[in-house]
Amino acid sequence: MKELKAKGACHCGAIQYLVCGEVMVNGLCHCPNCTRSKGVSPVHLITLRGENSVEITQGDELLQTRALDKFHLVTCKMCHGPVMQYQEGMGFRAVFPVSLNLRRGNAGPDHGADRIPDEWKPQLHLNYENRLFDWDDDLPKFKVFPPDNPLKSDGTPLES
């Protein structure tokens, strides 16, 4: 798997962090925990192996963790921007590419230069069984987690 090393920040910048680790999944998640906590479906996330794959470098005192069963969403107390999320005991941390410094170029009037590079665009759909509508794109789709139970865009099993 690919390694990711990048800096990130909450929306207001009060919390700064470093992500470093092996990428387990880079995809669009349709699960209810992701979509309801962010208010959008699906949610683009990058999941990194290891509970220490996200290191807070500034603003540790501003972290706020909300738990729903074993799902934990870590946000900033000031702007409520997401920092990371994880499932208790699963050995990973998920971060959001929109909050990472993965983009090429500088932010500014030329927004075309401020896009996520191709290698960090979503590679698949996961938890597709929970989609709100069918996605007719070329990305592979999985009922829950890859590589098990691949699906077609309409949610029916992909024939082997």
N, C-alpha and C positions, 0 to 999 in steps of 0.2 A: 504494500500500500504506500501511497504518497505521504510525505511528511509535510506538515504545515508549521511555519514559524511566522507569526505576524503580531503586530501591536493592534490593540483595540481600545475602544472607549464607549462609555454610555453616551446618550444623546447630548447632554450638556458638557461632557468632558471632565466632570469631577472625578469619575472613576476611570482609571487607566489600567490596562492589563496586557499581559503577554500570553499568547497561546503558542504552545509548542508540543507537537506530538504526531503520532501516526493517525492519519485520517481513516476512520472506519467507514463512514458514509458521508457523501456530499449530495444532498438531495432535497426534494420537496416533500415535506411531511404533511399528511392529511389527518393525523390523529386528533381526537378532540382536545387533548391537553395542549398541544401546540396551537391549534387554530383558535380555540376559545380564549387562551391566555394572551394571544396577540391580536385577536379581532380580525384575522385574515386567513384565508385558506387557498392554497397550502402555504406553509412556512418554509423558506429556504434556510436550512441549517447544515452545519458541518460538525460531525460528531468525531471527537478525538478520543483515542484510547487512553485510559488512565485518569484517575481522580485528581491528579496534580498537573494536568495538562493546561490548566488556566491559572496563571499567577497574577494576583492583584498587585500592581506596582504603585498605585496611588488611590487614595479614597476608600481604603478598607472599612473605615468607620461609617461610610455611607451605604454599605451593602445592606440590602433587605431581602430576606428569603421568605417566599411564600410556599407552603407545602399543601398539596392535595394528595392524600394517601402517600404514595412513594414518589410522586412527581414534585420536583423542586424548581421553582423559577426564581432566579437571583436578579434583582433589579437595583437601580439607583434610587435612594430615598428622595433625592432632589427632583429629578426629571422623570422618574419611573421607567426610564429606558432599560431594556433588557441587557443583561451582561452575559448570562449563560443559563442553561437549564440542564437537569439530569434526573435520572431515575435512581433512587436510593439503591445501593448495592449492586448496580449494573456495571461499574468500572469505566464509565465514560463521562465526558462533559461535552455538551453541544453548545456551539456558538453561532452567531448570526453574521453571515458575510457582510451585510449592510453596515455592521458596526466595526468591521476590521479594515485595516489599512492594506487592502489587497489591490486597490485600483492603480491603474497606470496614469501618469500625468498628474496634473493639479486640478483641484476643484476650482471652479470659476465659470466665466461665461461660456467657455468651450466645454460643455457638458459631455461631449463625445469622448473627451480624454479622461473622463472621470468614471469609467465603467470597470466592472469586475473583469479581469482577464478571462479568456476562454477556459483555462485550466481550472478555474474556481466557479464556473457556472454549474448549476445542478446537473448531476449525472443520472438521476433516476427519481421515481416517485416511490415513497414508502408509506405504509398504512393506507394504501389506495382503497381498501375496502370501506374506508370512512370518508371518501371524497364527497363533496357536495354536488359535483357534476363531473361528467366525463371530460378528460383532457386528451384531445386529439393531437398529440405531439409525438416525436420520435424517441422520447426517453423511455427506457424500460420501466415497467410498473410491477410492484410487488404487493401482495395482499397485506403483509405486515412488514417483515424485514427481508432484505436480500440475503441469500440467493433463492430462498424457498418461495414457492407459490407465485410464479410469475403470472401476470394477467395481461389481457388485451385492454385497450383503451375503454371498452365498455364494461370492464370488470369481470368478464368471463375468463376462465382459465386458459392460459396459453398452451396450445397443444405442442407436445414435444416431438 
